[in-house]
Structures are given as structure tokens and as C-alpha cells.
């Protein structure tokens, strides 16, 4: 009888753990939504939509598992929060781009609310602000 109970408890714990890890394979709500490289970009996104942006205006729309916009990609994994400008960040995630290069891109949300996009292995990054 004891063996049966411990086996059932083990299965329940395993199922709960698996369910939690599945739920975490997406971007948190704080990251989801529209992000633009400037207030002007955000204003165009808010009033007219992405089709009205100039080619030099950069933007992202982050859904639970996908990234659309200037970068196209899919959620890959959460990583330990990286440092941004020598300050700790809130979240860091890696996405796999959907272009032919299939780069891995790091998205890091800073404590002050800016989103940093960096191609893994490169120093240059793009900074976005949330479009409310």
C-alpha cells in the first residue's frame, strides 16, 4: 500500500512540474505587446498600424510565443537575467529568428522598462520602449 501511495504522489508531482514548465515556455505578460524605437514610432503604431511605418522605424509585437516586426522570431528559452548598462535586468529571453540565418537574439527587459534586443555573440543592440 505504501509503495502505491508514494508512486501516485511521485506521478502527481511530476505532472505538476511538467505543467509548470510548459506554462513558462512563453513570454511573460509584462513583455507582451507593442514596442517601438521612439515615441514617434509608437504613435504611428497606436494610431495607424505597422503598415504606415517608415523603413527606418523599428518595432516589435511580442505575443506569448512569437515576435513580429523588425525582428521575426519564436520563443526559445528564458535565460538568467543579464546586466544592462551595469544594472541588473528584470528578464532575459532568447528567441530564434525566422530568417535564413536563424540567429539567436536576446531580449532583455531592464528594470526601468526598456527592452534591449541583441544578436547573441554581438555587442550592438537595439533599444525599444513600450507603446502604451
N, C-alpha and C positions, 0 to 999 in steps of 0.2 A: 504494500500500500504506500509506504514512504517513497519508494522509487517512482511510483506512478505520479505522486503529487509533485515531487521535485522535477520530474520530466515535464509536467504540464506548466509549472512555474517557469522553467527554463524556456519553453516554447513561447509563452506569453511575453517574457522579457525580450526574447529575440524578435518577435513580431513588432513589439512597440519600438524597439531600437531601429528596426528596418523602416518602419513607418516614419519615424522622426528624420532619418537620413534622407528619405525620399522627399519629405516636405522641405528640407533645407537645400535641395538642388534647384534653387531659383533665387532670383534677386529679391532682397527684402523690399517691403513697401516704400521705405524711405528713398530707395534708389529708382523706383519705377516712375515713369512719366517723361515729360519733355525736358531736354537740357539744350541750352544754346551757348554759343561762344561770346555773346554780347546781349545787352538789353534790346538792341535793335533786332537781332535775330529772334529773340523771344517774342517781341511784339508782333513780328510777321507770323510766327508760328501760331500765336494766340488769335490773331485777327483774320488771317487769310489761309494759313496752312503751309506745309513744306514746299508745295509746288511753286510758291511765289518767292522763295529764297534765291539770292544770287549764288553763283557757284563758289564764291569765296566765304560764304556764311556757313559755318559748321554747326551741326545739330545732331542730337541723338534722341531716339524714343526708346526707352527701356521698358519692356514688358516683363512678366515673370521669368521668361526663359530666353527672350530674344532681344537683340539690339538692332535697331533700324536707323537709317540716316546716313551721315557722313561715313560711319563705320557700320558694316553689316556683320553680325556675328551671333553666336549662340552661347549661352551659359556653359562654362566648362567646369569651374570649381571655385569655391571660396578659398582664399589663401590667408595667411596671417596678415593682419593689418600692417601696411607699410608706413614708413615715415614720409611726410610731405613737408618740404621746407623745414626739415629738422624737428617737426612736430608729429606726434602720433596721429594716426588716422582712425576713423570710425570703422570702416570696412575696406576690404580689398577683394577683388574677384578677378578671375581670368576668363576671357571669352576666346573662342576660336572663330577667327574671321571666316567669312563665306566666300572670299575671293580665291583666285587661283594660287595665291601664295600661302594661304592657310596660316597666317601669322597668329601668334598668341598675343593678346592685348590685355593689359592690366587696367582695370577700372578701380580707382581708389577714391572713396568719399572722405574728404578731410573733415576735421571737427568743425570748421567754420562753414561747411556746407557746399564747398566747391568739389566738382568731380574732375579727377585727373585721369587722362587716358594716355597710356604709354605702351608702345610696342615692346614686348619683353625682349631685353637684350640691348635696347637703345636708351639714350638719356633724354632725348627730346620728348616733350609731352604736350598735349592739348588740354586746356583748362575750360571747363563748362560751368555754367550757373544754372540752377533750376529755373524753369519757366513756370511761374505760378499762374 
